[in-house]
């Protein structure tokens, strides 16, 4: 059987403790040196050696007192606090990588879409088209309070805000500069054609942006788009916009149910079912024998902090799990905020209701794959048959978990055609979607702005050209 290759991203964060809370204390990890550039340079060079497609950085911009009514657990355990800027780190890694995709998380809370679009275009230029963006709306009150709000905007309303944010950046990236605007005509002193560069005249509920985009079109124009929301509204948002969506199904059965539903949403949004890559979160424990692998997995359990995991989930779900018996069904708690953990567990365990303990452990154990290189390859084949397109690899011991996987599992996957042996040419999107030329397809909602703007048409459509021009003068 001929198989398509899987996509492999390293899932990380510019913090001491990302997912496997407590493991930063282990003598074999260097994650505690997250604030040193050489820590990350070592990692990305290792990832390129293993022909990984990219590194994907999570991020948070606030810390709520979400566990035991306090933020003390987050501080004591370094649980995503301190958290340094993921986007700045990606910028620093451009110059020490050649093929690796560099994807960072950025919330609609944190930056105006005009300055964000300009920054991303700049990085896409400097990296020769290797930038990705994980779109988030943020889910904590402190994140909102750090950017001028009294509390977090209601869940569905945040996605309405995100829709307008996307509209602005699409207009800037795809519409403000026509194809062929750059002339570079030295003889006639014409760098660019003014008739092919346009204002966007955007006015909405959240933003008012005249344009034009101050950066010239980058290799991808729009970065590769990622989204991880698993609420109903989040999944619908991903179906409209994302090119990769991050999932953590506890079982293959859950994936077999959830993935077709997600692809159907993409089709309903006017896209192809395979415009959306499904990236399953996994960690791997590799041994030369099954017994060795399970011994190593048991060692991880001895270092993992239950309080750290519970504090993580408490923040994401907006409920203090310290108040509840681990055996209590989640449906008896007042859940708000991120809903994906519960949904994935219950999809994967038909007829069972998620308990507090199940949801906490899902963060650490349900996504862990243990075995020899060959048995792990066998399991990944089964997950591919269930519908995943790739792996977002979670790390236990930094960077040794990645090194184990690259040195022992990747060669087996390459022999089976499940992992690439060499990088393809072109931007990140071309590597992930061969034949795209690095650009979004015409059926993506961003494409409607291509070559559609003229100053007159944009202004008359909104009825605001004259007022914009008066204000500009």
C-alpha positions as CSV (number, residue, x, y, z in Angstrom):
1,X,0.0,0.0,0.0
2,X,1.4,3.4,-1.0
3,X,0.9,6.0,1.7
4,X,1.1,9.8,1.7
5,X,3.7,11.1,4.1
6,X,2.6,12.6,7.4
7,X,3.4,16.2,8.4
8,X,5.6,16.5,11.5
9,X,5.6,19.6,13.7
10,X,7.4,20.1,17.0
11,X,5.0,21.5,19.5
12,X,6.7,23.8,22.0
13,X,6.4,27.0,24.0
14,X,8.8,29.7,25.1
15,X,8.4,28.7,28.8
16,X,9.9,26.4,31.5
17,X,6.9,24.0,31.5
18,X,4.6,23.6,28.5
19,X,2.4,20.4,28.7
20,X,4.2,17.8,30.8
21,X,4.3,19.8,33.9
22,X,6.9,18.9,36.5
23,X,9.3,17.4,34.0
24,X,11.5,20.5,33.8
25,X,13.1,19.3,37.0
26,X,14.5,16.2,35.4
27,X,18.3,16.2,34.9
28,X,18.0,15.2,31.3
29,X,16.0,18.3,30.2
30,X,17.3,21.7,29.2
31,X,13.8,23.4,29.1
32,X,14.7,25.5,32.2
33,X,17.1,27.3,29.8
34,X,14.2,28.4,27.6
35,X,15.4,32.0,27.9
36,X,18.7,31.3,26.1
37,X,18.8,31.5,22.3
38,X,21.3,28.6,22.0
39,X,18.6,26.3,23.6
40,X,16.3,26.9,20.6
41,X,19.1,26.9,18.0
42,X,20.0,23.4,19.1
43,X,16.4,22.3,18.8
44,X,15.7,23.7,15.4
45,X,18.9,22.3,13.9
46,X,17.9,18.9,15.3
47,X,14.5,19.3,13.8
48,X,15.9,20.1,10.4
49,X,18.2,17.1,10.6
50,X,15.1,15.0,11.2
51,X,13.3,16.7,8.3
52,X,10.5,18.0,10.5
53,X,8.1,20.3,8.6
54,X,8.0,23.0,11.3
55,X,8.1,24.1,14.9
56,X,4.8,25.3,16.3
57,X,4.9,27.7,19.3
58,X,2.0,28.1,21.7
59,X,1.6,31.3,23.7
60,X,-0.4,32.9,26.5
61,X,-0.6,36.6,27.5
62,X,-2.2,36.4,30.9
63,X,-2.4,34.3,34.1
64,X,-5.7,34.0,36.0
65,X,-6.0,32.8,39.6
66,X,-7.6,29.7,38.1
67,X,-6.5,26.9,40.5
68,X,-7.2,26.8,44.2
69,X,-8.4,30.4,43.7
70,X,-4.8,31.5,43.2
71,X,-2.0,31.8,40.6
72,X,0.5,30.2,43.0
73,X,0.6,26.8,41.3
74,X,1.5,28.4,38.0
75,X,4.3,30.4,39.5
76,X,5.7,27.6,41.7
77,X,5.7,25.1,38.9
78,X,6.7,27.4,36.0
79,X,3.5,26.4,34.4
80,X,3.5,28.6,31.3
81,X,4.7,31.4,33.6
82,X,7.1,33.1,32.8
83,X,6.1,33.0,29.2
84,X,8.3,34.9,26.7
85,X,7.2,36.2,23.3
86,X,6.7,33.3,20.8
87,X,6.7,35.6,17.8
88,X,10.0,37.3,18.8
89,X,11.6,33.8,19.1
90,X,10.4,32.8,15.7
91,X,12.0,36.0,14.3
92,X,15.3,35.1,15.9
93,X,15.2,31.6,14.5
94,X,14.8,32.7,10.9
95,X,18.5,33.1,10.4
96,X,19.6,29.7,11.8
97,X,17.1,27.6,9.7
98,X,16.7,27.0,6.0
99,X,13.6,24.8,5.5
100,X,11.8,24.6,8.9
101,X,8.4,26.2,9.1
102,X,8.2,28.8,11.9
103,X,4.7,29.1,13.4
104,X,3.8,31.2,16.3
105,X,0.6,31.8,18.2
106,X,-0.8,35.4,18.2
107,X,-4.1,36.4,19.7
108,X,-6.4,39.0,18.2
109,X,-6.2,40.7,21.6
110,X,-2.5,41.5,21.4
111,X,-1.9,43.5,18.3
112,X,-3.8,45.7,15.9
113,X,-4.3,43.8,12.6
114,X,-2.4,46.5,10.6
115,X,0.8,46.3,12.5
116,X,0.5,42.5,12.8
117,X,0.1,42.1,9.1
118,X,3.2,44.2,8.5
119,X,5.3,42.2,10.9
120,X,4.2,38.9,9.5
121,X,4.9,40.0,5.9
122,X,8.4,41.2,7.0
123,X,9.2,37.8,8.5
124,X,7.8,35.9,5.5
125,X,10.2,37.9,3.3
126,X,13.2,37.3,5.6
127,X,12.4,33.6,5.9
128,X,11.7,33.1,2.2
129,X,8.1,32.1,3.0
130,X,8.4,29.9,6.0
131,X,6.0,31.7,8.5
132,X,2.8,30.3,10.0
133,X,0.3,31.8,12.3
134,X,-1.8,30.0,14.9
135,X,-5.0,32.2,15.3
136,X,-6.3,32.4,18.9
137,X,-8.9,34.6,20.6
138,X,-7.5,34.1,24.2
139,X,-9.6,32.6,26.9
140,X,-8.5,34.2,30.2
141,X,-9.6,37.3,32.0
142,X,-6.1,38.4,32.8
143,X,-5.2,38.3,29.1
144,X,-8.1,40.7,28.3
145,X,-7.2,42.9,31.3
146,X,-3.6,43.2,30.1
147,X,-5.0,44.8,26.9
148,X,-7.5,47.3,28.3
149,X,-10.6,45.1,28.9
150,X,-12.4,44.5,32.2
151,X,-12.8,40.8,31.5
152,X,-12.6,38.4,28.6
153,X,-15.2,39.0,25.8
154,X,-17.9,36.3,25.7
155,X,-16.8,33.1,23.8
156,X,-18.9,33.4,20.6
157,X,-18.4,37.2,20.4
158,X,-14.7,36.7,20.4
159,X,-15.0,34.7,17.2
160,X,-17.1,37.5,15.7
161,X,-14.2,39.7,16.5
162,X,-11.8,37.2,15.0
163,X,-13.8,37.2,11.8
164,X,-13.3,40.9,11.3
165,X,-9.6,40.6,12.3
166,X,-9.1,38.1,9.5
167,X,-11.0,40.3,7.1
168,X,-8.6,43.1,7.7
169,X,-5.4,41.1,7.4
170,X,-6.7,39.3,4.3
171,X,-7.4,42.7,2.6
172,X,-3.9,43.8,3.5
173,X,-2.0,40.6,2.5
174,X,-4.0,39.6,-0.5
175,X,-5.7,42.7,-1.9
176,X,-3.8,45.9,-1.2
177,X,-1.0,45.0,-3.7
178,X,-1.9,43.5,-7.0
179,X,0.2,40.9,-8.7
180,X,2.8,42.6,-10.7
181,X,2.9,45.8,-8.6
182,X,6.7,45.4,-8.1
183,X,8.5,46.6,-11.2
184,X,12.2,47.1,-10.1
185,X,12.7,49.1,-13.3
186,X,16.1,50.8,-12.7
187,X,16.2,52.4,-16.2
188,X,13.0,54.3,-15.7
189,X,13.3,54.8,-11.9
190,X,10.1,52.8,-11.2
191,X,10.3,50.5,-8.3
192,X,6.5,49.9,-8.1
193,X,3.4,50.7,-10.0
194,X,1.2,53.1,-8.0
195,X,-1.9,52.0,-10.0
196,X,-1.5,48.5,-8.5
197,X,-1.3,49.4,-4.9
198,X,-4.5,50.2,-3.1
199,X,-6.1,51.4,0.1
200,X,-8.6,49.0,1.7
201,X,-11.1,51.4,3.3
202,X,-12.0,48.9,6.0
203,X,-14.6,50.0,8.5
204,X,-16.2,47.5,10.9
205,X,-17.3,47.0,14.5
206,X,-13.8,46.6,15.8
207,X,-11.4,48.3,13.3
208,X,-11.1,51.1,10.9
209,X,-8.1,50.8,8.5
210,X,-7.4,52.9,5.4
211,X,-4.3,51.1,4.1
212,X,-2.4,50.5,1.9
213,X,-0.4,47.6,3.3
214,X,3.1,49.0,4.1
215,X,4.9,45.8,3.2
216,X,5.3,44.5,-0.3
217,X,3.8,41.1,-1.1
218,X,5.8,38.3,0.6
219,X,6.4,34.8,-0.9
220,X,3.2,33.4,0.7
221,X,1.4,36.7,1.1
222,X,-0.8,35.1,3.8
223,X,1.1,32.9,6.3
224,X,0.1,29.3,6.7
225,X,-2.9,29.5,8.9
226,X,-3.4,27.2,12.0
227,X,-6.3,27.0,14.5
228,X,-6.9,24.7,17.5
229,X,-10.4,25.6,18.7
230,X,-12.6,22.6,19.4
231,X,-15.8,24.3,20.5
232,X,-18.6,24.3,17.9
233,X,-17.8,27.9,17.0
234,X,-14.1,27.3,17.0
235,X,-14.4,24.3,14.7
236,X,-16.6,26.3,12.3
237,X,-14.0,29.1,12.3
238,X,-11.2,26.6,11.5
239,X,-13.3,25.2,8.7
240,X,-13.5,28.6,7.1
241,X,-9.9,29.8,7.7
242,X,-7.4,27.2,8.9
243,X,-5.1,25.1,6.8
244,X,-4.0,23.0,9.7
245,X,-6.1,22.4,12.8
246,X,-4.7,20.9,16.0
247,X,-6.6,18.1,17.7
248,X,-5.8,15.7,20.5
249,X,-8.2,12.7,20.2
250,X,-7.7,10.3,23.1
251,X,-8.5,7.3,20.8
252,X,-8.6,6.3,17.2
253,X,-12.4,5.8,17.5
254,X,-12.8,9.5,18.5
255,X,-10.7,10.6,15.5
256,X,-12.7,8.4,13.2
257,X,-15.9,10.3,14.4
258,X,-14.5,13.8,14.7
259,X,-12.3,14.1,11.6
260,X,-15.0,13.5,9.0
261,X,-17.2,16.0,10.8
262,X,-14.4,18.6,10.6
263,X,-13.8,18.0,6.9
264,X,-17.6,18.3,6.3
265,X,-17.5,21.7,7.9
266,X,-14.7,22.8,5.5
267,X,-16.8,21.6,2.5
268,X,-19.8,23.4,3.8
269,X,-17.7,26.5,3.9
270,X,-16.9,26.2,0.2
271,X,-13.5,24.6,0.6
272,X,-12.1,21.2,-0.3
273,X,-12.1,18.6,2.4
274,X,-8.4,18.3,2.2
275,X,-7.7,22.0,2.3
276,X,-7.6,21.4,6.1
277,X,-4.8,19.3,7.5
278,X,-5.7,17.5,10.7
279,X,-2.7,17.5,13.1
280,X,-3.0,15.1,16.0
281,X,-1.1,15.9,19.2
282,X,1.1,13.1,20.3
283,X,4.1,12.5,22.6
284,X,6.3,9.5,22.1
285,X,8.2,7.3,24.4
286,X,10.6,5.1,22.4
287,X,12.4,2.0,23.5
288,X,14.5,-0.7,21.8
289,X,11.9,-3.2,23.3
290,X,8.3,-2.7,24.4
291,X,9.4,-3.4,28.0
292,X,12.0,-0.6,27.9
293,X,9.6,1.8,26.4
294,X,7.0,1.2,29.1
295,X,9.7,1.5,31.8
296,X,10.6,4.9,30.4
297,X,6.9,5.9,30.3
298,X,6.5,4.9,34.0
299,X,9.5,7.1,34.8
300,X,7.7,10.0,33.2
301,X,4.7,9.4,35.4
302,X,6.9,9.7,38.4
303,X,7.9,13.2,37.4
304,X,4.6,14.5,36.1
305,X,2.7,17.0,38.4
306,X,-1.0,16.3,38.7
307,X,-1.5,19.8,40.2
308,X,0.3,21.2,37.2
309,X,-1.9,19.3,34.8
310,X,-5.1,20.2,36.7
311,X,-4.0,23.9,36.9
312,X,-3.5,23.9,33.1
313,X,-6.9,22.5,32.4
314,X,-8.5,24.7,35.0
315,X,-7.2,27.8,33.2
316,X,-8.4,26.5,29.8
317,X,-11.9,25.4,31.0
318,X,-12.5,28.4,33.2
319,X,-13.2,26.3,36.2
320,X,-11.2,25.6,39.3
321,X,-10.7,21.8,39.3
322,X,-9.1,21.9,42.7
323,X,-12.7,22.3,44.1
324,X,-13.9,19.0,42.7
325,X,-13.4,15.4,43.5
326,X,-11.4,13.8,40.6
327,X,-14.2,11.2,40.3
328,X,-16.9,13.9,39.7
329,X,-18.5,13.9,36.2
330,X,-17.6,17.1,34.4
331,X,-21.2,17.7,33.5
332,X,-21.9,18.4,37.1
333,X,-19.4,21.3,37.0
334,X,-20.0,24.7,35.6
335,X,-17.8,24.5,32.5
336,X,-17.2,27.6,30.4
337,X,-14.4,28.7,28.1
338,X,-12.5,26.0,26.2
339,X,-14.7,23.0,25.7
340,X,-12.6,20.8,23.4
341,X,-11.1,18.4,26.1
342,X,-14.5,17.2,27.2
343,X,-15.9,16.8,23.7
344,X,-12.9,14.8,22.5
345,X,-13.0,12.5,25.5
346,X,-16.7,11.8,25.2
347,X,-16.4,11.3,21.4
348,X,-13.7,8.8,22.0
349,X,-15.6,7.0,24.8
350,X,-19.2,6.5,23.6
351,X,-21.6,6.3,26.5
352,X,-19.1,7.6,29.0
353,X,-19.2,11.0,30.7
354,X,-15.9,12.7,31.3
355,X,-14.8,12.9,34.9
356,X,-12.5,15.6,36.3
357,X,-9.7,13.1,36.4
358,X,-10.3,12.0,32.8
359,X,-10.0,15.5,31.5
360,X,-6.9,16.2,33.6
361,X,-5.1,13.0,32.5
362,X,-6.1,13.6,28.9
363,X,-3.5,16.3,28.8
364,X,-0.7,13.9,29.6
365,X,-1.6,10.3,29.0
366,X,-4.2,10.0,26.3
367,X,-1.9,11.5,23.7
368,X,1.2,9.4,24.7
369,X,2.4,6.7,22.3
370,X,4.7,4.2,23.8
371,X,6.7,1.5,22.0
372,X,9.5,0.5,19.7
373,X,10.2,2.4,16.5
374,X,8.3,-0.3,14.6
375,X,5.3,-0.4,16.8
376,X,5.0,3.4,16.9
377,X,5.2,3.4,13.1
378,X,2.4,0.7,13.1
379,X,0.3,2.9,15.3
380,X,0.8,6.0,13.2
381,X,-0.3,4.1,10.2
382,X,-3.5,3.3,12.0
383,X,-4.0,6.9,12.9
384,X,-3.4,7.9,9.4
385,X,-6.1,5.4,8.3
386,X,-8.4,7.1,10.8
387,X,-7.9,10.4,9.0
388,X,-5.0,12.4,10.5
389,X,-2.6,14.3,8.1
390,X,0.2,14.8,10.6
391,X,1.6,15.0,14.1
392,X,2.0,17.9,16.4
393,X,4.7,16.3,18.6
394,X,4.6,17.2,22.3
395,X,7.9,17.0,24.2
396,X,8.5,15.4,27.6
397,X,12.3,15.7,28.0
398,X,13.6,18.7,26.1
399,X,15.2,18.2,23.6
400,X,15.9,14.5,24.2
401,X,12.4,13.3,23.4
402,X,12.7,14.9,19.9
403,X,16.2,13.4,19.6
404,X,14.9,9.9,20.4
405,X,12.1,10.2,17.9
406,X,14.4,11.6,15.1
407,X,17.2,9.1,15.6
408,X,15.0,6.0,16.0
409,X,11.5,6.5,14.7
410,X,12.0,8.8,11.7
411,X,14.2,6.3,9.8
412,X,11.5,3.7,10.1
413,X,8.8,6.1,9.0
414,X,10.9,7.2,6.0
415,X,11.4,3.6,4.9
416,X,7.6,3.2,5.0
417,X,7.0,6.5,3.1
418,X,5.4,8.1,6.2
419,X,8.0,10.8,6.6
420,X,9.9,12.9,4.1
421,X,13.5,12.2,3.4
422,X,14.3,15.6,1.9
423,X,12.6,19.0,1.9
424,X,10.7,20.1,-1.2
425,X,11.6,23.4,-2.8
426,X,9.5,26.5,-2.2
427,X,7.7,28.2,0.6
428,X,6.1,26.4,3.6
429,X,2.7,26.3,2.0
430,X,4.2,24.7,-1.2
431,X,5.9,22.1,1.0
432,X,2.6,21.3,2.7
433,X,0.3,21.7,-0.3
434,X,2.4,20.7,-3.4
435,X,1.3,22.6,-6.5
436,X,0.0,25.6,-4.5
437,X,3.0,27.8,-5.5
438,X,3.0,29.0,-1.9
439,X,-0.4,30.8,-2.3
440,X,-3.8,30.1,-0.8
441,X,-6.2,28.4,-3.2
442,X,-8.9,30.5,-4.9
443,X,-11.6,28.8,-2.8
444,X,-10.1,30.2,0.5
445,X,-12.0,33.3,1.8
446,X,-8.9,35.4,1.6
447,X,-8.7,35.0,-2.1
448,X,-11.8,37.1,-2.8
449,X,-9.7,40.2,-2.3
450,X,-7.1,39.4,-4.9
451,X,-7.0,42.1,-7.6
452,X,-10.3,43.4,-6.4
453,X,-9.3,46.7,-5.0
454,X,-9.1,50.0,-6.7
455,X,-9.2,53.1,-4.6
456,X,-12.4,54.2,-6.4
457,X,-14.1,50.9,-6.1
458,X,-13.2,50.3,-2.5
459,X,-14.2,53.8,-1.5
460,X,-17.5,53.8,-3.4
461,X,-18.4,50.4,-2.0
462,X,-18.2,51.7,1.5
463,X,-19.4,55.2,0.8
464,X,-16.4,56.6,2.7
465,X,-13.8,57.6,0.1
466,X,-14.4,61.3,0.4
467,X,-14.3,61.3,4.2
468,X,-11.2,59.1,4.2
469,X,-9.5,61.5,1.8
470,X,-10.5,64.6,3.8
471,X,-9.1,63.0,6.9
472,X,-5.9,62.1,5.2
473,X,-5.4,65.6,4.0
